[in-house]
Amino acid sequence: MTKAFLGIDVGTTAIKLGIIAENQLLYQTAINLKTYVEGPIKYQQSAELEQAFVQGIKEIPTELRQQVGIISFSTAMHSVMPVVDGVKGKIFIWSDEQASQVIEEFKHTDLAKHFYQRTGTPIHPMSPFAKILYFGQQKSYPKNVHWWGIKELLMEYFTGKARVDYSIASATGLFNLETQKWDSEILAYLEVAPKQLAELTDTTAAFPIHSAAAANLGLPAEAKVITGASDGCLTAYASFYRTGNTSSLTIGTSTAVRNITEQAHFDEEKQNFCYYLDRKHYVIGAPSNNGGCVLAWAAQAIGEPATFYQQLPKTLAASPLGAKGLRFFPYLNGERAPFWSSNKKAEFKHLTIEHTKADMIRGVLEGMLMNVRILTGMVGARGALSVSGGFFQTSALTQMTADLLGLSCMYAEENEPLFGLYYLIQQPERIVEAGKTFVPDESCAKEYQMLAKEYFKE
């Protein structure tokens, strides 16, 4: 049998491990990760993360582990792990908000747009740039601190040296997309030396596995370790590889619209993200904090939680398109694109005594998707969208998305980052397949197009 591929996907809620050989998923498992929340501070413990992936690999049947020839990683973006004198501790994740006030002030300087144009990373508290700026102002760490993240932790364990790929680096706000090096001007502004950051590598760069890691995990000593990329870029690439659509929409707890392109693209005002994937591809896109979490809020606050999702088709049928003029601004968690502000607030507009619970639920959904419509415009999505995420497990919601966005929605099979990682590295024969496609209803799409023009007007 051909040597198998072991993919390790470290998200913010779980680590997923999968073994793939000859386009077949042979094994998959997941281990939950704990996130600690202390007010605006959100972090994970590096020791717990390491323990989780070690445990996950050791649980793979010995016979399968011995077939592994390539190991690679997908990781969440925007993590910062300060390392002092070799001691690893907290990993501050993307949702950490300690830098909110500092970055809100920085946004209004001339440097903000300048730095965005150099990196493709939006100016937001999520970014390592913002976190390091904040920690520097607070003098939280000594001068000899190293600024690593989840990818660097994995690469040090598996290869003996901290390394980070261009894809993850391009989401830090510290990486110059044009030169593909740490940006000297930005590092000087932060008073960070290049030696405080990890070695940069391409996403498909290969290294021998560290002998200690191979022995401890029961993996072949001749296995190769490939740096890999970020989870968001790999999700987009997996959908693209399987459907042929360059544009994709993922609605899980949060939302992201992404577009695979061959050239970097920036919007100074709205600040789409622009991240490196490989030498031929960038992923441009726009994220929202307000995806499925808005629907979950509605289930608790407005609906009947026990039956909310099962009853959604009936609920939507009980309210006309446009929810009788009701509008919902869906910013329950502030908002990233296109506002990049944690100060945005949610609200109902034009609520009257005539509105029913069904109208309010429809209004919540329409408001959330109207916001997504802004994002699809930002990234230039057109034609058909590959869609993924729990939101699209309900056909009525997928059809509503197609109608409101005016775009066909094609469910993408095998859209997980693990598959994107496998396709990126192994480049198997491309078989374009997709699940059911939802085509916009022409009359509904026209109504929503008119509604969209005025929807978010105050």
Secondary structure, 3 states (H helix, E strand, C coil): CCCEEEEEEECCCEEEEEEEECCEEEEEEEEECCCEEECCEEEEEHHHHHHHHHHHHHCCCHHHHCCEEEEEEEECCCCEEEEECCEECEEECCCCCCCHHHHHHHCCCHHHHHHHHHHCCCCCCCCHHHHHHHHHHHCCCCCCCEEECHHHHHHHHHHCCCEEEHHHHCCCCCEECCCCEECHHHHHHHCCCHHHCCEEECCCCEEECCHHHHHHHCCCCCCEEEEEEEHHHHHHHHHHHHHCCCEEEEECCCEEEEEEECCCCCCCCCCCEEEEEECCEEEEEEEECCCHHHHHHHHHHCCCCCCHHHHHHHHHHCCCCCHHHCEEECCCCCECCCCCECCCCCEEECCCCCCCHHHHHHHHHHHHHHHHHHHHHHHCCCCEEEEECHHHHCHHHHHHHHHHHCCEEEECCCCCHHHHHHHHHHCCCCCCCCCCEECCCHHHHHHHHHHHHHCCCC
